[in-house]
Amino acid sequence: MAKYKKFIGLGIAGNFALHLAQAGELEDFKNIITADEAAPKGMFPFYLPKAELEGTPLRAKKILQTYPLSTSNIKLPNATSKIQPEPEVALICELEYTAGKLSKIIPTYFGAYNDCSIRVAGAEKISDKKNWGEESKGLSNTLIKLDKFSEGGIMDTYAISSFLRRDNQIHLYGEDVELLGYSYFYEKLLDWMVNQITSQEDFGPLESLEEYFLACGNPKEAIISIGATRYTSYGEKTFLQLGDEVIIIVYDKKKNSSDDIFKLVEKQIYDAKNMSVLAQKVH
């Protein structure tokens, strides 16, 4: 997992209907005006590689320079923190610049991602909830190569599902949903992300991303999580405890049903050729 230490890490807030309300974050974005009602609310950093923050006006918390990704563990900051997994799809992307300004995002792989978050009231920025140190995020080590990030491509038939194993009981944590259920996807999402990164201002829970890109020397690659999906009623009210296991699976619905996926989770045997699986033990 260390191979992504040079990648800038970004996430998207509000790209799946109802998730922000379930996560108790709708109020945070009440003053954010979007282009249309379905548009995501904004983007946030979760990791800034080798950022030069000293002597700059940037407001980035130093913790964002800590590499948070793990393929196998989630580390709780303390026993009383309310930590909640966020099942998502992550895109591995190449970045292109024109005259020093981001001009193109090219997704190359996709896979299961856990945008694990601290639920705290009154956080100044959404990024304050996203990185509390090592092993605070999750990315599958089995990623799926993209043929194209557009309609008619491989992602058309993929879905995401997530589970929590606690005391040897398996609970459906996030709804089983198709990736086409994202509010913004494919070319519409790419155009929106480039515009958001180059124009987003430091306002409310959001931060000036272009300044962060400059501080990081305009990185050539990024991990971008494209938004948390909806929780089940169980997931919405259940926070992590020591000994839990979080399982997030991105799979091809042409090859597996949701019942198939549940049975694989029960057996802890996964089909690495046809799915991206992230299984993290909580410690």
Long-range contacts (C-beta under 8 A, 24 or more apart in sequence): 1-69, 1-70, 1-71, 1-139, 1-141, 2-67, 4-67, 4-69, 4-139, 4-223, 5-49, 5-67, 6-49, 6-50, 6-219, 6-220, 6-221, 7-47, 7-49, 7-92, 7-219, 7-221, 7-222, 7-223, 8-45, 8-47, 8-48, 8-49, 8-212, 8-213, 8-216, 8-219, 8-221, 8-222, 8-223, 9-45, 9-46, 9-47, 9-48, 9-68, 9-69, 9-137, 9-222, 9-223, 10-43, 10-44, 10-45, 10-46, 10-197, 10-209, 10-222, 10-223, 10-224, 10-225, 11-43, 11-44, 11-45, 11-46, 11-88, 11-115, 11-130, 11-224, 11-225, 11-227, 12-40, 12-42, 12-43, 12-193, 12-224, 12-225, 12-226, 12-227, 13-40, 13-41, 13-42, 13-43, 13-44, 13-126, 13-205, 13-227, 14-39, 14-40, 14-41, 14-42, 14-183, 14-227, 15-40, 15-182, 15-183, 15-184, 15-189, 15-226, 15-227, 16-177, 16-181, 16-182, 16-183, 16-227, 16-228, 16-229, 16-230, 17-181, 17-183, 17-230, 18-230, 19-227, 19-228, 19-229, 19-230, 19-231, 22-230, 22-231, 22-236, 23-84, 23-86, 23-117, 23-119, 23-228, 23-231, 24-119, 25-126, 28-123, 28-126, 28-204, 28-205, 29-204, 29-205, 31-203, 31-204, 32-203, 32-204, 32-205, 32-206, 38-183, 38-184, 39-183, 39-184, 39-192, 40-183, 40-184, 40-192, 40-196, 40-227, 41-206, 42-126, 42-196, 42-200, 42-205, 42-206, 43-193, 43-196, 43-197, 43-200, 43-206, 43-209, 44-125, 44-126, 44-127, 44-130, 44-205, 44-206, 44-207, 45-127, 45-130, 45-207, 45-209, 45-212, 46-115, 46-127, 46-130, 46-131, 46-137, 46-225, 47-131, 47-137, 47-223, 48-212, 48-215, 48-216, 49-216, 49-219, 50-216, 50-217, 51-212, 51-215, 51-216, 52-215, 52-216, 52-217, 53-215, 56-211, 56-215, 57-211, 58-208, 58-211, 58-212, 58-215, 59-125, 59-202, 59-207, 60-127, 60-207, 60-212, 60-215, 61-125, 61-127, 61-128, 63-131, 63-132, 63-133, 64-127, 64-131, 66-131, 66-133, 66-134, 67-134, 68-131, 68-132, 68-133, 68-134, 68-135, 68-136, 68-137, 69-137, 69-138, 69-139, 69-223, 70-134, 70-135, 70-137, 70-138, 70-139, 70-280, 71-138, 71-139, 71-140, 71-141, 71-278, 71-280, 72-279, 72-280, 72-281, 73-135, 73-280, 73-281, 73-282, 73-283, 74-114, 74-116, 74-135, 74-136, 74-138, 74-240, 74-246, 74-280, 74-281, 74-282, 74-283, 75-133, 75-134, 75-135, 75-136, 75-282, 75-283, 76-240, 76-242, 76-282, 76-283, 77-118, 77-132, 77-133, 77-136, 79-242, 81-118, 81-132, 82-118, 82-119, 82-120, 82-239, 83-116, 83-117, 83-118, 83-119, 83-239, 83-240, 84-116, 84-117, 84-119, 84-235, 84-238, 84-239, 84-240, 85-114, 85-115, 85-116, 85-162, 85-164, 85-173, 85-174, 85-235, 85-240, 85-246, 85-248, 86-114, 86-115, 86-116, 86-117, 86-228, 87-112, 87-113, 87-114, 87-160, 87-161, 87-162, 87-173, 87-174, 87-228, 87-229, 87-248, 88-113, 88-114, 88-115, 88-160, 88-225, 88-226, 88-227, 88-228, 88-229, 88-248, 89-113, 89-160, 89-179, 89-182, 89-225, 89-226, 89-250, 90-139, 90-223, 90-224, 90-225, 90-226, 91-149, 91-223, 91-224, 91-225, 91-226, 92-143, 92-221, 92-222, 92-223, 93-221, 93-222, 93-223, 93-224, 94-220, 94-221, 95-218, 95-219, 95-220, 95-221, 95-222, 97-218, 100-218, 101-198, 101-210, 102-194, 102-197, 102-198, 102-210, 102-213, 102-218, 103-194, 104-194, 105-190, 105-193, 105-194, 105-222, 105-224, 107-146, 107-149, 107-190, 107-224, 108-145, 108-146, 109-143, 109-144, 109-145, 109-146, 110-143, 110-144, 110-146, 110-155, 110-158, 110-250, 110-276, 111-139, 111-140, 111-142, 111-143, 111-144, 111-250, 111-276, 111-278, 112-138, 112-139, 112-140, 112-160, 112-248, 112-249, 112-250, 112-276, 112-277, 112-278, 113-137, 113-138, 113-139, 113-140, 113-223, 113-225, 113-248, 113-278, 114-138, 114-139, 114-246, 114-248, 114-278, 114-280, 115-225, 115-228, 116-240, 116-246, 119-239, 123-205, 124-205, 125-205, 125-206, 125-207, 126-205, 126-206, 127-207, 138-246, 138-248, 138-278, 138-280, 139-223, 139-278, 140-248, 140-250, 140-276, 140-277, 140-278, 142-272, 142-275, 142-276, 142-277, 143-276, 144-250, 144-276, 149-186, 149-187, 149-190, 150-186, 150-187, 151-186, 155-179, 155-180, 156-180, 157-252, 157-253, 157-254, 158-250, 158-251, 158-252, 158-253, 159-250, 159-251, 159-253, 159-258, 160-229, 160-248, 160-249, 160-250, 160-251, 161-248, 161-249, 161-251, 161-258, 161-261, 162-229, 162-235, 162-246, 162-247, 162-248, 162-249, 163-246, 163-247, 163-248, 163-249, 163-262, 163-265, 164-234, 164-235, 164-238, 164-244, 164-245, 164-246, 164-247, 165-244, 165-245, 165-247, 165-265, 166-241, 166-243, 166-244, 166-245, 167-243, 170-262, 170-265, 170-266, 171-232, 171-234, 171-235, 171-238, 172-232, 172-234, 172-235, 172-262, 173-231, 173-232, 173-234, 173-235, 173-238, 173-246, 174-228, 174-229, 174-230, 174-231, 174-232, 174-235, 174-248, 175-229, 175-230, 175-231, 175-232, 176-258, 176-261, 177-229, 177-230, 178-253, 179-250, 181-229, 182-226, 182-227, 183-227, 185-226, 189-226, 193-224, 240-282, 241-282, 242-282, 242-283, 243-281, 243-282, 244-281, 244-282, 245-279, 245-280, 245-281, 245-282, 246-278, 246-279, 246-280, 246-282, 247-277, 247-278, 247-279, 247-280, 248-277, 248-278, 249-275, 249-276, 249-277, 249-278, 250-275, 250-276, 250-277, 251-275, 251-276
